Every structure is written in C-alpha cells, then in structure tokens.
C-alpha cells in the first residue's frame, strides 16, 4: 500500500508507476537474497542461537517472496494494459487515499505509544533494550519532523 502511494503519479503515466514498482520490487528481492546469502554463509559458524538463525531465515525468505510477488504482479500489469484502468481508478480514488493516509498515521502513532509502554516494562529487564526502543522513537520523531519540514516547503 505504501509503495503504491509512493509510486502513484496522479494524472501521470501509470506505466511509469508500474516500472518504478518493478525497480522497488527488485530492490526488496535483492535485500532478501542478501539475507539468504548471510544465512547460508555467515550464520552456520557464527554460534547464533536457534532463534536468531530462524529470524535470519524467516526474514530473508519473507523479503524474497514479497519482492518476487510484487515484481511478478508489476510485470504482469505492464504486459496487460487493459487492466490498468480499473487498477488506476482503485489507486487514485480519493477516499481510498484518505483512508490509507489515516491508517498510516494511526499505525505510526500506535507503534510510538506501544514502544513507550514497552520501554517502561523493559527498563527492569535490560537497559540495552530500552536504549534501542528510545533510539527508535527518536528516529521516528526526527523522520516526522524532517518529513513535515520537507512537505511544508514542497506544498
């Protein structure tokens, strides 16, 4: 959904949007394949726990499958321009765009508050985990402020 919003060109060429999605899908697929490479060549002799090894494998497979699925869908859409009209209408519908933007806002806000709650719980467990959560929250705030500044100048 977010990738569609980022590559959507209102009033523009839908084929260009699909080509941009194909490039994004290739990047996601490449990240997944690098993760699989790490799992095959780096993880076996590393002494990582089974949980960490499973994380490597699951994350890499998930990214690879997601990137491949997005790439196949984008390429299929590029080869069937008669399907563009319906997909473009669905993506450019103002109501759907507003719902997606509001959902992203609420999800971001929810994650931020859940991180704050988790920080209070984890302070008794491990200070390093709290530091990671607080740094993540600080990055979120900085990204928000930077994006807000950039959009205010652009719009």
Secondary structure, 3 states (H helix, E strand, C coil): CHHHHHCCCCCCCHHHHHHHHHHHHHHHHHHHHHHHHHHHHHHCCCCCCHHHHHHHHHHHHHHHHHHHHHHHHHHHHHHCHHHHHHHHHHHHCHHHHHHHHHHHHHHHHHHHHHHHHHHHHHCCCCHHHHHHHHHHHHHHHHHHHHHHHHHHHHC
